[in-house]
C-alpha cells in the first residue's frame, strides 16, 4: 500500500517541491486550517452559524489537537527523522497520500456520519507513525523510538474520543483530548530540552546556557508523572506537589538556559517564552484541582501559550532552515510571535473570568490567533511550495 511504503532517497529532488519533505505540506495545511478553524468555532460559539452545523465543542477540542497539532507534529517528525537518520521519510506520492488522508479526516469531521468520520479521522496517526518507525528502525535510531510511541498514545486517545462521541464509553469527552494535549506537552518538553539550549548558544550573543542532564531527566520525569496523575485523576495531595515541582524545575532550567539573553532574537525568545507556558499551565491545573480556577485556564495555557507558541516558533525556523534561507526573523515573524503570545494571555484571562458579558476578550484572543497563523500562511506558503534557494534536496 502507498501509505505504508518507504520512499527511496532518489526521490529527493523529484516532483513538485511541496512533496519533497514532510514539513512542507503539513505546515501549510496546518497553518491554513488554524486560521480558518478558530473563526468557525467562534461563529458557532456565539450562535452565528445555522442550527445543526457540526461545529460544536467536541469538534473544536478534537480538531485543534488531533487535526492541527497532529499535522504539525507529523511534519516536524518527518523532517527531523530525516536529519536524525539520513534516511528519507515519506516524500512524493506517499507524502501526498498521507496529506490527503489528513484532509479527508477534516472533511469527515464536518460532514460525514459519526462512525465513518471516526474511522477516516483515526487512520491518519497510525498510517503516519508507521513509516517514521520503519525509518528509525532501519537506522537503529533507538533514542527516538519514544516519539513514535507518543504518536501511538495520541492515536489511542483519538480512538477513545471517538468511542465516547459514538456513545460506546461513558467518559467525559474532554478526557482523551486532555491526555493527548499532555502527550504533546511531553514531546515539546523533550525536544525543547535538546534544541533550546543549543539554539540559544548558537544564536544569542554572549550566551552560555547551562545544561545539566540529570536535572533535565528529573524535569521530564516530573512532567510525565504530573501528566499521568492528571489523566488518572490522582488525589489533590499527590498531584499538587508533583505538578508544582515540575513547573518549578521548568523555570529553573529556563533561567539556566539564559532566556533573558534571547530578548533581541525573536526566533529564540518565542521558544523560551512558549516553554515557560508549560510551567504556567501546570500551576493553573493545580489551582483547578483545588477549584480555584477553571480547568480551561490550565489547558489553554498549555495549548495556546505553549503548544501554539512553540508550533509557530518551530515551523518558522524549520521552514527557513530547510528552504535554504537565513535563520533571521523579520517583521512578519515578530508580528506572528507577538500575536500568538497576546492571544494566549487573552485566552487564559478569559478562562480566569476576566471577560465582558459579550465575550470580548475571548473574541480578541481568537482574532489574534487567526491573524498569527494567517501571517504565517501568507508569508510562508510560497517558501513551502518552492524549491530550496540553495539547490539542496528537501
N, C-alpha and C positions, 0 to 999 in steps of 0.2 A: 504494500500500500504506500502511496506517495507520502502520506502523513507520518509514516514510520521510517522512511528511508533517510540515511545519512548521505548528503551530497559530498562529492569529492572536491579537493582543492582546485581542480581545473576550472571550476565554475566561478572562481573568484572575481573575474572581470567580465563575465559573460552576461548578456541580457541587460535589461534596464537597471540603472544604478539603484533604484529603490529596493531591489531584491538581492542586493549583494551582501548584506549583513543584517542581523536581526533588529538592531536599534532603529534602522531607517523606517520601515513601515509601521512598527509597533509604536514608536514615539509619535509618529504622525497621527495615527488613528486615535491614540490615547489623548493627545492634546486637543484634537478637534472634538472628540466625544466629551471631554471635560468641559470645554467651552459651551457645549450645547446642553448637556445633561442637567447642570445646575439651574439654568434659567427655566428648563422644562419642569423640573421639580418645584421650583418656586411658583411657577404658574399654577401647578396643581395644588400646592400648599395654600395659596391664597384664593383658591376657588375660581381661577380664571379659565380653566380648561373645561370642555364639555363633560357632563356627567358620564361615568363609565370608562373614561380614559384610564388605561392601565399604567398609571404613573403615580402609584401610591407610595406610602412609607417603605414598604418592603422592597419595591422596585428601587427606590433611592438608595437604601443602605446596601442592597445587593450590588447594584451596578457600579457604585463608586469603589467598591472593594474587588469584587470578582470580575468586573468589567474593566474600568480604567486602570486601577492599580495593578491588576494581574497582567495587563498588556505591557505596562512599563517594566514590571519585574522580569517578564519573559524576554523582552527586548534587551534589557540590560544584561541578563544572564547569558543570553546567546552571544552577545558581543564580548563580555568578559570571559566566557568559556573559550572562545577562540583565542583570546590573549593568553589565558592560563595554560592551554593545552597545545596550541599550534595546529589543532585540527578544526576544520570548518564545521560550525553549527549550521542549521538549515539555511539554505540560500535558494535563489531562483524559484522554481515551481513548488518545491517543498515549503519554503517560507511563505509564498503566496497562498498556498492551500491552508496553512495554519492561520494566516490573517483572515482568509475567507471564513474559516470556522469561527474565529472570534467575532467577526461581523455578523455572521448568522446567529450567534448567540445573542447579540444586542437586539437584532430584529425580532428574534423569537421571544425575548423577554417582554417585548412591547405588544406583539400581535398574535403569537401562537397560542394554542391551547396549553394549559399549565403543564401537562405531562410531556408534551412534545418540546416545550420551551425548556423544561428541566433537563431532558436528555441532550438536546442540542447545546445548551449552555455548559453543561457539566463536562462534556467531552474535551473541551479546549485544554484544560490544565493537564490531564493525563497525556494527551497527544503531544503537548508542548514539552512536558517533562521527560518523556522517553528518549528523544534524540539527544537531549542535554546529558542524560545519564550515560548513553552509549558513547558519546564523545569523551566524557570524563573516564569512563571505564577503559576506553581504547588507550588513553594517555596515562592510565593508572593514577589519575588525579584524585586520590582518596581524600585529600584535605578538604575538597569542596563537595563531597558527596552529601553533606548535611544540607546543602542548599537545594538539592533535588528532593531530599526528604521533606524540607519545608514546603516545597511546591506540592508534594503529596499530602501534607497536612491541610493545605489550602483546598485541595480537591475534596478531601474528606469533609471539611467544613462546608463546602459548597453543596455536597450531597446531602448533608444534614439540613441545610437551609431549605433545599427543595423538598425534602421529606416533610419538613414542618409546614411548608407552604401548601403541600398537597394533602395535609391533614393526616399524615401517616405517623407523626410524632407529636405528642402534646408537650412541646417545649416552646419557650419564648423565641420568636423568630430572630430577635437580635442576638441571641446567644452564640450561634455559629459565626455570625458576622463579627462579633467582638473577638471571638477566638482567632478568626482569620486576620483581623487587624493586629492582634498581638503577635501572630506569626510574622507578619510583615515588619513589625517593630523589631523583632529579633533579627530579621535579615538586615534591616537598617543598622542596628547596633553592631552586628558582626562585621559587615562590610565597612561601616564607618570607622570602626576600630582599626581596620587595616589601612584605609586610604586617607582619612582626615589628617592625621599627624604627618603622613608623607607629603600630601599636597601642601600642607602648611609649611613644612620645612623647605619645600622647593619653591613656593610661591610668595611667602610673606618675608620681606626683607628683615634680616636680623633675628629671625625666629629660630629657636632651638627647642621644639616640643619634646617633652619628656614622655617616653613610652616605657611602661613597666608591665611586662607580660603577665605577671602574677596578678597585678591589680586589674588588668583588662579581663582576665579569665574570671576573677571574682565578680567584676561588674556584670559581665554577660551571664554568669551563673545566677546572680541575684535577680536580673531582669527576667530570665527564664523561669525562675522559681516564682516570682511575682505573677507572671502571666499564668502559670499553672494554678496558683492559688486563686486567681480571679475566675478562671474558667471552671475550676472545681468548686467555686463558692465556699472557699475556706473561711473559717470564722474570722471576725474582725481582728481579734487579738493576735492572730497569726499573719494575716495579710498585711496589716498596717506596718509593723516593724520591718518586714521583708521589703515591701514596696518603698518605704521611706529610705531604707538603707540603699536600695538600688538607685533611687533618684539622687541621693547624696553623692554616691560614687560616680554617677554620670557627670555631675557638676564638678567634682574634684578632678576628674580626668580632663574635662574641657579646660579647666584652669591650667592644668599642667601641659595641655596642648597649646597653650598661649593663644587662646581665642581672641583676646583683645588686640593682638598684633595683626589681625586679619581685617580690621575695620576699613582699611583703604583698598581691600581686594575683594570685590563683590563675589567672585567665584568661590572664595573661601568663607567669607562671613555668613553666606547663606547656608553653608553646611554646618558651621558651628552653631548658629542660632537655631536651625532646624533640629539639630541633635539635642540642644538644650530643651526643646519642647517635649522630648521623651521624659525628662525629669518632671516637667510641669504636669504632664499627663498622668504620671503615676501618683504624684502628690494629690491631684484632683480626684483620682479614683479612690485613694484612701479616704479623703473627705466625703466622697459619695457613699462609701461603705458605712460611714458614721451619719449618713443622711443630712450632711451639712450643705452639700451642693448636689446638682444633678449628675447622673452618670454621663449624660450627654456632654457636659463640660469636659470631663476627662477624655472621652473618646474623640471629641473634636479637637482637643489639644494634640492628640496623637495623630489624627488624620489630616486636618488642615495645617496645623503648625509643623509637625514633624514629617509626616508622610508626603504631603504635597510640597512642602518646602524642599525636602531632600530630592523629591522627584524633579522639580524644576531645576535645582542645582545640578543634579547628575545628568539629566537629559540635555541640558545646555552644554555642560563640559564634555560629555561623551560625543555629542554631535560635532562640536568644534574640533575636538581632537581627532575623531575618526573620519572627518571630511577634509583633514589636512589644513585646517585654519588655526590661527594663533589662539592660544588659551587666554583670551582677553575679553573682559566684559565691556560693552558699550552702553549707550543709553537704553537700548531695548532690554538688555539683560538687567541693568539696575532697576528699571521700571518694573519688570515682571517679578523680581525678587522682593521689592518693596510692596507690591500689590498683594502677593500671596501672604506675606507676613502680616500686613494690615488686615487682610481677610481673616487670618487665624485669630488675631486679637479681637476682632469684632464678633466672630462666631462664638468664641469662648465667652465673651462678655454677654452675648445674647443668652447663652445657655445658663449663665450665672444669674440671669434675671435683669441685667442692665439693658433693657429694651423698652421701646414705646408700645403703646396699645396696638398700634398698627404694624408692629414688627419691622420698624425702620432699620434697626441695627442688623437684623437678620438679612434684610434686603441689601444693605450696604455690603455685608460680607459676601453675599452671593455675587453682587456686581463686581467686587474686587477680584474674586476667584475667577469669574468668567473673563475679565479683562486680562488677568495674568496669563491664562492659557491661550487666549486669543492672540496676544502679542507673540507668544512662542510660535503658534501656528503660522502667523503671518510672516514672521522673520525666518523661521527655520524650515518650513516645508520646502522652499527652494533648495536649501542645503541638503536636506534629506533625499530629495529626488534627483540630485545631480551628482556626477562623478566626483571623486576626491580631487581637490585642486592640485595635489602633489603627484597625481598619477598612480598612487599605490593602490593595491587591491582593497576591497572592503567598502 
